[in-house]
Structure formats: structure tokens, C-alpha cells
């Protein structure tokens, strides 16, 4: 499904760091599998919560890097072109930041 503010976008802002992002996500995926294993093995609750906190921080760190790339690429490019697309990109970024702050 196409997003109205993504019209004309031929490449994601993170394309140049895609491999790095995928590597980071695989590590996070491993942390989640580790949590599953800890619960399955009836590990101590506090130890599980410590790992949940680490996985949460890893996801937040990933989100911040992706957001920074989006701002530096997609938003800056749209702002340089101006018009309604620029307004939409800024609004979209503000909404993404609000979601991150609430999470």
C-alpha cells in the first residue's frame, strides 16, 4: 500500500546502511529468542526483566538511528523541494517522534 507522503520516493533513506540495519535487527531478534528460551526454562523473573530492558534499549537505539537517517535524507530532500510534500514529511516525522516518545 502506498503512503501519500511517499509519492515519488524511489529509494528508502536508509538504503546505504541497509546491511548494517539488518545486522542490528538480527541481534535484536536473537535477544528476543533468548527471552523466549529464558521463559521456557523458567529463569528468574528479574533476569528476564533485565533482558527485556536490554532488548527494549536495542530497539529504541535502532529507531533513533533510522529516524535520524529519515530526517537527514527524506525530510531534508522534501524541505529543499518545498510545497505540500515538505509539510507532509515534517508532519510525518513529528508523528513518528511522538510515537517513539510514547513508547
N, C-alpha and C positions, 0 to 999 in steps of 0.2 A: 504494500500500500504506500502510495506516495504521500509525502508530507508537504503541505502548501508552502512552507518556507524553504524547502529543499529543491524547488524547481530550478533546473539549470545547473545543479551541482553535479559535476561529473566524477568527483573523487572525494572520498572522506578526508577530513583534515588530519587524520592520524595515519594515513596510508604509508608514509615514510617510516613510521615506528610500529607498524602492524606486527612484525615478528616479535618485537620487544613486548608489546601488549599481550600477545598470545602466550608468550613465555610466563609473563607475570600471572595471567589468568590460570595457566596450568598449575602454578604453585599454589594459588588460592584454592583451586579445585582439589589439590592434594590435601590442603588443610581441612577442607570440608569432609573429604573421605576419612581423614584422621579423626574428626569429630564423630562421624558415624561409627567408626571402629571403637572409639572410646565408650560410646553409649552401649554398643553391642557387648563390650567386655565389662560393663558395669563399673567403669572407672569412677573415682571420687568426683563428686559434683563440682567442687572448687577447681579441680584440674580441668574439667570440661569447660567451665566458665572462663578460665584463663585462655584456653584455646579459642573459644568463641570470640573473646575480646581481640585476640591476635588476628583472626580471620576478618573481623569487622574493620580493624585498622587497615588491613591489607586492601580490602575493598574500597575503603574511603580514600586511601592513597592512590589507588588506580583511578577512582573517579576524579580526583583533583588533577591528576596528570592529563586525563582525557579532556576535562573541562578547560584547562589551560591551553591545550592544543586547539580546541574548538574556538576559544576566544582569539587566539593569535592567528588562526587561519580563517575559518569560515566567517566569523563576526567581523574581523578587520577587513577582509575582502568585500563583504557586503557593505560595510560602512563606507569604504572607498567609492563604491558604485553609487551609494546613496539611495534615496527613494524608499518605497514601501518595504522592499526586501530588507534593507538595513534596519528599519524599525522592527520588522518581524524577527530578525536574527537577534537583536538586542533583547526583545521581549522573551524570546525562546530561551536565551541564555539566562536571563533573570529568573525565569520559571524553573530551570534546571538547578540553579543555585539554591532557590527556595526549597526545592525537594531535597537537596543534599543537606541543607541546614536542619530540616525537619526530621531527617532520618537518624 
